[in-house]
Amino acid sequence: MSFLELSGLRKSYGPVGARVAAVDGVDLAVASGGRTAIVGPSGCGKTTLLRLIAGFERPDAGSIELDGTRLAGPDAFVPAYRRPIGLVAQDGALFPHLSIAANIGFGIARDAPDRQARIAELVRLVGLDEAFLQRRPHQLSGGQQQRVALARALARKPRLMLLDEPFSALDTGLRASMRKAVAGVLEAAGVTTILVTHDQAEALSFADQVAVMRAGSLIQAGTPRDLYLRPRNRMVAEFLGEAIILPARIEDGRAHCLLGVVPVDSTVRHEAAEILLRPEQIGLEAGAAAPAGGVDVVVTDSEFSGPTCTLSVRVANGAGEAGALVLRRAAAGAPEVGTSARLTVSGSAHLLD
Ligand SMILES: Nc1ncnc2c1ncn2[C@@H]1O[C@H](COP(=O)(O)OP(=O)(O)OP(=O)(O)O)[C@@H](O)[C@H]1O
């Protein structure tokens, strides 16, 4: 049995007759000490799922169990304040009128003998100087406020931490370093974590399990590598990164497609399939560097965006829209528009449902 188990979880909103299922039958297992990321388009039910786990919402059906204890189900409902669960919201949600020390100490009993020492330990744990303790939230940067929010959530010694887009208000550089710092703090504290994010790169780098949601349902859950390389369908493939999806005929473990004959991870014969390749599987060389084999293409468009550029290429024998491909390459040395080049595929294609 897993540390956290969600079974058949449902939650709808709205008046009778016009109800919208925000969470529509979700099953998910999270291992003890693990880091799970929940991703999906806006409105797919990510926040509602976290609120159900935290105990701010009561499920219409299904159950939530944490380490063998039923937190919610047809015959049980443990209120939020009695769940060993911390939550860090998108904006940190610090109390503006309280000092940083009072914010962090909010969940620690006022008469606890080690209260001050614990507050000091927590502020150090999240990488802030103790001098910050006397300040108010508005005297801290966004990243510092998020660290305080994490310290406040950790003060209650939660066994499960829920992070609802906690890095989304931060700029790109700070986001990456905060993500690393937070992952380190939670790992050191041995706290199982669920992160909700819009950002697929964030999910893939933070988590050991990624769960993709759409319209209230969980479409696929697995390791980041598995979901990136072996997504169940087009939606998961496109959500987790750039995807080259081609129509293909599958025979004897090979896909016959626009790019010739490519090995595929299925031996099932299929007349009208769709296959996935990731851009990093595609090689493109022009002139003397062009390898033997592969497919001849002409570069028809190039859009520069700093370190990379987006190239449109047309396969020499491909007709109409189906003969065109869009690739991203390192900008340095990318072939010019009008250049003939040779395109090669490495590794296997993945068969989509
Ligand atoms: N309290 C509520 N009352 C009515 N409808 C709600 C309520 N909370 C959420 N919803 C609806 O439930 C659906 C799921 O919302 P939710 O906030 O869980 O999605 P999300 O994936 O977190 O979205 P985002 O990424 O934009 O934050 C949406 O259609 C939303 O409008």
The ligand as an SDF file (V2000), in Angstrom:
LIG
                    3D

 31 33  0  0  0  0  0  0  0  0999 V2000
  -15.4110   26.8750   -5.8350 N   0  0  0  0  0  0  0  0  0  0  0  0
  -15.7500   26.6170   -7.1060 C   0  0  0  0  0  0  0  0  0  0  0  0
  -17.0150   26.8090   -7.5550 N   0  0  0  0  0  0  0  0  0  0  0  0
  -17.3580   26.5110   -8.8210 C   0  0  0  0  0  0  0  0  0  0  0  0
  -16.5150   26.0220   -9.7480 N   0  0  0  0  0  0  0  0  0  0  0  0
  -15.2340   25.8270   -9.3740 C   0  0  0  0  0  0  0  0  0  0  0  0
  -14.7830   26.1060   -8.0470 C   0  0  0  0  0  0  0  0  0  0  0  0
  -13.4550   25.8070   -7.9720 N   0  0  0  0  0  0  0  0  0  0  0  0
  -13.1060   25.3540   -9.2000 C   0  0  0  0  0  0  0  0  0  0  0  0
  -14.1540   25.3560  -10.0460 N   0  0  0  0  0  0  0  0  0  0  0  0
  -14.1680   24.9020  -11.4430 C   0  0  0  0  0  0  0  0  0  0  0  0
  -13.6190   23.6070  -11.4610 O   0  0  0  0  0  0  0  0  0  0  0  0
  -12.7420   23.4290  -12.5750 C   0  0  0  0  0  0  0  0  0  0  0  0
  -11.3490   23.0500  -12.0950 C   0  0  0  0  0  0  0  0  0  0  0  0
  -10.7650   24.1680  -11.4260 O   0  0  0  0  0  0  0  0  0  0  0  0
   -9.3210   24.1100  -10.7580 P   0  0  0  0  0  0  0  0  0  0  0  0
   -9.0630   25.4310  -10.1120 O   0  0  0  0  0  0  0  0  0  0  0  0
   -9.2300   22.9020   -9.9060 O   0  0  0  0  0  0  0  0  0  0  0  0
   -8.3980   23.9200  -12.0330 O   0  0  0  0  0  0  0  0  0  0  0  0
   -6.8170   24.1040  -12.2100 P   0  0  0  0  0  0  0  0  0  0  0  0
   -6.3580   22.9680  -13.0460 O   0  0  0  0  0  0  0  0  0  0  0  0
   -6.1800   24.2620  -10.8610 O   0  0  0  0  0  0  0  0  0  0  0  0
   -6.7420   25.4690  -13.0150 O   0  0  0  0  0  0  0  0  0  0  0  0
   -5.5510   26.5650  -13.0760 P   0  0  0  0  0  0  0  0  0  0  0  0
   -4.3530   25.8490  -13.6200 O   0  0  0  0  0  0  0  0  0  0  0  0
   -6.0930   27.5970  -14.0190 O   0  0  0  0  0  0  0  0  0  0  0  0
   -5.3440   27.0760  -11.6720 O   0  0  0  0  0  0  0  0  0  0  0  0
  -12.8060   24.7270  -13.3600 C   0  0  0  0  0  0  0  0  0  0  0  0
  -13.7610   24.5770  -14.3850 O   0  0  0  0  0  0  0  0  0  0  0  0
  -13.2640   25.7380  -12.3270 C   0  0  0  0  0  0  0  0  0  0  0  0
  -13.9580   26.7990  -12.9380 O   0  0  0  0  0  0  0  0  0  0  0  0
  1  2  1  0
  2  3  1  0
  2  7  2  0
  3  4  2  0
  4  5  1  0
  5  6  2  0
  6  7  1  0
  6 10  1  0
  7  8  1  0
  8  9  2  0
  9 10  1  0
 10 11  1  0
 11 12  1  0
 11 30  1  0
 12 13  1  0
 13 14  1  0
 13 28  1  0
 14 15  1  0
 15 16  1  0
 16 17  2  0
 16 18  1  0
 16 19  1  0
 19 20  1  0
 20 21  2  0
 20 22  1  0
 20 23  1  0
 23 24  1  0
 24 25  2  0
 24 26  1  0
 24 27  1  0
 28 29  1  0
 28 30  1  0
 30 31  1  0
M  END
$$$$
